[in-house]
Amino acid sequence: MKLRIVLITVISVLMAACNNKRNDDPSQWSEEELNEWFSEGEWQHGFDATPDESVNQREMAIRYHMNPERWEKAFTFLSEQNLADLDTGRHELEGADLYVMVSEYIPKGVDSVQFESHRLYADIQYVASGREQISIVPVNETIIVNPYDEESDVQFMEAIDANERIATPDNFFVFFPSNAHRPSVMANPYDSTQVKKIVVKVRLNGLPAEYYQ
């Protein structure tokens, strides 16, 4: 009798553990499971800046699980490097599949910058020094100005309404093909502080057709 009770207890514990374990398909996760994964932050691999509120948590989880090794390499680079001292230019981590662009500039007035989006890559954007405004809007709420160019993997557009965010060394952004974004804008009309920007280009696996719209 005692052995039977022990076996039932063990089976119950194992079943509960299995039921509580997240499956490997984030598209099927509940909001609670998604929030738990995102807030635990293991996917940042030690990069201690805060993901901006604009980051799409479900798409981040889906894209991450499609190619965890590549995302791990991207965030490990961000966590281990002295980003403020990186040389400007291109730093390759995985050839054309994963590389880093480092630039320094004075942010521009809002009327001088267009929205842009990409199809082949996600952008991890981080301001290592300085501050700037970054505006975000769904691609399907924009007007195309310059059509998509395959060679440069970019299209430019305009938008009336957008989510305006401030990028500082405390936070970072992740932009997917569905996100039109307008970076490199002065945080305010009188702020001409130089910015050092780190952009990690992460090649994505297959893209749903709606991202091309």
Contacts in CASP RR format, 6 or more apart in sequence:
PFRMAT RR
TARGET T0000
AUTHOR 0000-0000-0000
METHOD contacts of the structure
MODEL  1
MKLRIVLITVISVLMAACNNKRNDDPSQWSEEELNEWFSEGEWQHGFDAT
PDESVNQREMAIRYHMNPERWEKAFTFLSEQNLADLDTGRHELEGADLYV
MVSEYIPKGVDSVQFESHRLYADIQYVASGREQISIVPVNETIIVNPYDE
ESDVQFMEAIDANERIATPDNFFVFFPSNAHRPSVMANPYDSTQVKKIVV
KVRLNGLPAEYYQ
22 29 0 8 1.000
22 33 0 8 1.000
22 36 0 8 1.000
22 37 0 8 1.000
23 29 0 8 1.000
24 65 0 8 1.000
25 65 0 8 1.000
26 34 0 8 1.000
26 37 0 8 1.000
26 58 0 8 1.000
26 61 0 8 1.000
26 62 0 8 1.000
26 64 0 8 1.000
26 65 0 8 1.000
27 58 0 8 1.000
27 62 0 8 1.000
29 37 0 8 1.000
29 58 0 8 1.000
29 61 0 8 1.000
34 57 0 8 1.000
34 58 0 8 1.000
34 61 0 8 1.000
35 57 0 8 1.000
37 43 0 8 1.000
37 61 0 8 1.000
38 51 0 8 1.000
38 57 0 8 1.000
38 60 0 8 1.000
38 61 0 8 1.000
43 60 0 8 1.000
43 61 0 8 1.000
43 64 0 8 1.000
43 71 0 8 1.000
43 75 0 8 1.000
44 51 0 8 1.000
44 75 0 8 1.000
44 79 0 8 1.000
45 72 0 8 1.000
45 75 0 8 1.000
45 76 0 8 1.000
45 79 0 8 1.000
46 75 0 8 1.000
46 76 0 8 1.000
46 79 0 8 1.000
47 75 0 8 1.000
47 76 0 8 1.000
47 78 0 8 1.000
47 79 0 8 1.000
47 172 0 8 1.000
48 79 0 8 1.000
49 78 0 8 1.000
49 126 0 8 1.000
49 169 0 8 1.000
49 170 0 8 1.000
49 171 0 8 1.000
49 172 0 8 1.000
50 170 0 8 1.000
50 171 0 8 1.000
50 172 0 8 1.000
51 60 0 8 1.000
51 171 0 8 1.000
51 172 0 8 1.000
51 173 0 8 1.000
51 174 0 8 1.000
52 165 0 8 1.000
52 167 0 8 1.000
52 171 0 8 1.000
52 172 0 8 1.000
52 173 0 8 1.000
53 165 0 8 1.000
54 136 0 8 1.000
54 163 0 8 1.000
54 165 0 8 1.000
54 173 0 8 1.000
54 179 0 8 1.000
55 173 0 8 1.000
55 174 0 8 1.000
56 174 0 8 1.000
56 176 0 8 1.000
56 178 0 8 1.000
56 179 0 8 1.000
59 176 0 8 1.000
59 178 0 8 1.000
60 174 0 8 1.000
63 71 0 8 1.000
63 122 0 8 1.000
63 176 0 8 1.000
63 204 0 8 1.000
64 71 0 8 1.000
66 204 0 8 1.000
66 205 0 8 1.000
67 204 0 8 1.000
67 205 0 8 1.000
70 94 0 8 1.000
70 97 0 8 1.000
70 98 0 8 1.000
70 202 0 8 1.000
70 203 0 8 1.000
71 202 0 8 1.000
73 93 0 8 1.000
73 94 0 8 1.000
73 98 0 8 1.000
74 93 0 8 1.000
74 98 0 8 1.000
74 124 0 8 1.000
74 200 0 8 1.000
74 202 0 8 1.000
75 124 0 8 1.000
77 93 0 8 1.000
77 100 0 8 1.000
77 200 0 8 1.000
78 124 0 8 1.000
78 126 0 8 1.000
78 172 0 8 1.000
78 198 0 8 1.000
78 200 0 8 1.000
83 126 0 8 1.000
83 128 0 8 1.000
83 196 0 8 1.000
83 198 0 8 1.000
84 128 0 8 1.000
84 129 0 8 1.000
84 169 0 8 1.000
84 196 0 8 1.000
86 100 0 8 1.000
86 102 0 8 1.000
86 128 0 8 1.000
86 196 0 8 1.000
86 198 0 8 1.000
87 102 0 8 1.000
88 102 0 8 1.000
88 103 0 8 1.000
88 104 0 8 1.000
89 101 0 8 1.000
89 102 0 8 1.000
89 103 0 8 1.000
90 99 0 8 1.000
90 100 0 8 1.000
90 101 0 8 1.000
90 102 0 8 1.000
91 99 0 8 1.000
91 100 0 8 1.000
91 101 0 8 1.000
91 102 0 8 1.000
92 98 0 8 1.000
92 99 0 8 1.000
92 100 0 8 1.000
93 99 0 8 1.000
93 100 0 8 1.000
96 203 0 8 1.000
97 203 0 8 1.000
98 200 0 8 1.000
98 201 0 8 1.000
98 202 0 8 1.000
98 203 0 8 1.000
99 200 0 8 1.000
99 201 0 8 1.000
100 198 0 8 1.000
100 199 0 8 1.000
100 200 0 8 1.000
100 201 0 8 1.000
101 198 0 8 1.000
101 199 0 8 1.000
101 201 0 8 1.000
102 196 0 8 1.000
102 197 0 8 1.000
102 198 0 8 1.000
102 199 0 8 1.000
103 196 0 8 1.000
103 197 0 8 1.000
103 199 0 8 1.000
104 194 0 8 1.000
104 195 0 8 1.000
104 196 0 8 1.000
104 197 0 8 1.000
105 184 0 8 1.000
105 194 0 8 1.000
105 195 0 8 1.000
105 197 0 8 1.000
106 192 0 8 1.000
106 193 0 8 1.000
106 194 0 8 1.000
106 195 0 8 1.000
107 132 0 8 1.000
107 133 0 8 1.000
107 184 0 8 1.000
107 185 0 8 1.000
107 186 0 8 1.000
107 187 0 8 1.000
107 191 0 8 1.000
107 192 0 8 1.000
107 193 0 8 1.000
107 195 0 8 1.000
108 184 0 8 1.000
108 185 0 8 1.000
108 186 0 8 1.000
109 185 0 8 1.000
109 186 0 8 1.000
109 189 0 8 1.000
110 133 0 8 1.000
110 182 0 8 1.000
110 185 0 8 1.000
110 186 0 8 1.000
113 182 0 8 1.000
113 183 0 8 1.000
113 184 0 8 1.000
113 185 0 8 1.000
114 145 0 8 1.000
114 146 0 8 1.000
114 156 0 8 1.000
114 157 0 8 1.000
114 158 0 8 1.000
114 182 0 8 1.000
115 135 0 8 1.000
115 137 0 8 1.000
115 142 0 8 1.000
115 156 0 8 1.000
115 157 0 8 1.000
115 158 0 8 1.000
115 159 0 8 1.000
115 162 0 8 1.000
115 180 0 8 1.000
115 181 0 8 1.000
115 182 0 8 1.000
116 154 0 8 1.000
116 155 0 8 1.000
116 156 0 8 1.000
116 157 0 8 1.000
116 180 0 8 1.000
116 181 0 8 1.000
116 182 0 8 1.000
117 139 0 8 1.000
117 154 0 8 1.000
117 155 0 8 1.000
117 157 0 8 1.000
117 175 0 8 1.000
117 177 0 8 1.000
117 178 0 8 1.000
117 179 0 8 1.000
117 180 0 8 1.000
117 181 0 8 1.000
118 153 0 8 1.000
118 154 0 8 1.000
118 175 0 8 1.000
118 177 0 8 1.000
119 148 0 8 1.000
119 153 0 8 1.000
119 177 0 8 1.000
119 207 0 8 1.000
119 211 0 8 1.000
119 212 0 8 1.000
120 153 0 8 1.000
120 203 0 8 1.000
120 204 0 8 1.000
120 207 0 8 1.000
121 153 0 8 1.000
121 201 0 8 1.000
121 202 0 8 1.000
121 203 0 8 1.000
121 204 0 8 1.000
122 174 0 8 1.000
122 175 0 8 1.000
122 176 0 8 1.000
122 177 0 8 1.000
122 201 0 8 1.000
122 202 0 8 1.000
122 204 0 8 1.000
123 173 0 8 1.000
123 174 0 8 1.000
123 175 0 8 1.000
123 181 0 8 1.000
123 199 0 8 1.000
123 200 0 8 1.000
123 201 0 8 1.000
123 202 0 8 1.000
124 172 0 8 1.000
124 173 0 8 1.000
124 174 0 8 1.000
124 198 0 8 1.000
124 199 0 8 1.000
124 200 0 8 1.000
124 202 0 8 1.000
125 134 0 8 1.000
125 167 0 8 1.000
125 172 0 8 1.000
125 173 0 8 1.000
125 174 0 8 1.000
125 175 0 8 1.000
125 181 0 8 1.000
125 183 0 8 1.000
125 197 0 8 1.000
125 198 0 8 1.000
125 199 0 8 1.000
126 167 0 8 1.000
126 169 0 8 1.000
126 172 0 8 1.000
126 173 0 8 1.000
126 197 0 8 1.000
126 198 0 8 1.000
126 199 0 8 1.000
126 200 0 8 1.000
127 167 0 8 1.000
127 168 0 8 1.000
127 169 0 8 1.000
127 195 0 8 1.000
127 196 0 8 1.000
127 197 0 8 1.000
127 198 0 8 1.000
128 169 0 8 1.000
128 196 0 8 1.000
128 197 0 8 1.000
128 198 0 8 1.000
129 169 0 8 1.000
129 194 0 8 1.000
129 195 0 8 1.000
129 196 0 8 1.000
130 168 0 8 1.000
130 169 0 8 1.000
130 193 0 8 1.000
130 194 0 8 1.000
130 195 0 8 1.000
130 196 0 8 1.000
131 166 0 8 1.000
131 167 0 8 1.000
131 168 0 8 1.000
131 187 0 8 1.000
131 191 0 8 1.000
131 193 0 8 1.000
131 195 0 8 1.000
132 166 0 8 1.000
132 167 0 8 1.000
132 183 0 8 1.000
132 184 0 8 1.000
132 185 0 8 1.000
132 186 0 8 1.000
132 187 0 8 1.000
132 195 0 8 1.000
132 197 0 8 1.000
133 164 0 8 1.000
133 165 0 8 1.000
133 166 0 8 1.000
133 167 0 8 1.000
133 185 0 8 1.000
133 186 0 8 1.000
133 187 0 8 1.000
134 164 0 8 1.000
134 165 0 8 1.000
134 166 0 8 1.000
134 167 0 8 1.000
134 173 0 8 1.000
134 181 0 8 1.000
134 182 0 8 1.000
134 183 0 8 1.000
134 185 0 8 1.000
135 159 0 8 1.000
135 162 0 8 1.000
135 163 0 8 1.000
135 164 0 8 1.000
135 165 0 8 1.000
135 181 0 8 1.000
135 182 0 8 1.000
135 185 0 8 1.000
136 162 0 8 1.000
136 163 0 8 1.000
136 165 0 8 1.000
136 173 0 8 1.000
136 175 0 8 1.000
136 179 0 8 1.000
136 180 0 8 1.000
136 181 0 8 1.000
136 182 0 8 1.000
137 159 0 8 1.000
137 161 0 8 1.000
137 162 0 8 1.000
137 163 0 8 1.000
137 179 0 8 1.000
137 180 0 8 1.000
137 181 0 8 1.000
138 178 0 8 1.000
138 179 0 8 1.000
138 180 0 8 1.000
139 157 0 8 1.000
139 177 0 8 1.000
139 178 0 8 1.000
139 179 0 8 1.000
139 180 0 8 1.000
139 211 0 8 1.000
139 213 0 8 1.000
140 178 0 8 1.000
140 210 0 8 1.000
140 213 0 8 1.000
141 159 0 8 1.000
141 161 0 8 1.000
141 180 0 8 1.000
142 157 0 8 1.000
142 158 0 8 1.000
142 159 0 8 1.000
142 180 0 8 1.000
143 157 0 8 1.000
143 158 0 8 1.000
143 159 0 8 1.000
144 155 0 8 1.000
144 156 0 8 1.000
144 157 0 8 1.000
145 156 0 8 1.000
145 157 0 8 1.000
145 158 0 8 1.000
146 155 0 8 1.000
146 156 0 8 1.000
146 157 0 8 1.000
147 155 0 8 1.000
148 154 0 8 1.000
148 155 0 8 1.000
148 212 0 8 1.000
149 155 0 8 1.000
157 180 0 8 1.000
159 180 0 8 1.000
159 182 0 8 1.000
162 182 0 8 1.000
165 173 0 8 1.000
166 187 0 8 1.000
167 173 0 8 1.000
167 183 0 8 1.000
173 181 0 8 1.000
175 181 0 8 1.000
176 204 0 8 1.000
176 211 0 8 1.000
177 204 0 8 1.000
177 207 0 8 1.000
177 211 0 8 1.000
177 212 0 8 1.000
178 210 0 8 1.000
178 211 0 8 1.000
183 197 0 8 1.000
184 195 0 8 1.000
184 197 0 8 1.000
186 192 0 8 1.000
END
